[in-house]
Amino acid sequence: MSMRVLSKTAPVTRAYIRYASTESATQKAGQAVSSATNAVKSQGLTKALCNLYKTVTSPLPASVKGPLNKTVGIFEPILYYSEVAYHLGKQVVVRQNFTLPGKADFAAAETQLFKVLEFVKVKNIKSIKDIPVEQWKNGAIKTFELSALFVVGEIVGRQNLIGYKD
């Protein structure tokens, strides 16, 4: 015979919980995405990511935050300068009217590259000591010519002989 214990307290009832509908969750997700997009547009990618990092890590204990802060501190300047380089490159492309190269441009560059490699190729040389003095002189002259062209290109690019214009 089993004994049944009767309780004098009221039966346990489940509290009424209202679950959010899928529409409001979708709307909240859409608002979160749009606010993140607006933050990136207004603050820039680096600041938006740093703010996101701060909000995500705020509830974490200090023992976890310390190493994370050091790790993120390394990447923050990298993100910033890559963003600066991206925007600078975008301005250069717009101002100089650059276009992406086509297949014909790549083919022409490839043939020129192979011509240069054939011209530079040194044949039947086992070591550096076997290179004749005349080839050393030609190499030095070519190196000097290339460095001089680089310097002239820098001067033309700066539009000034020494330093940059203010």
Disulfide bonds with the S-S distance in Angstrom:
none
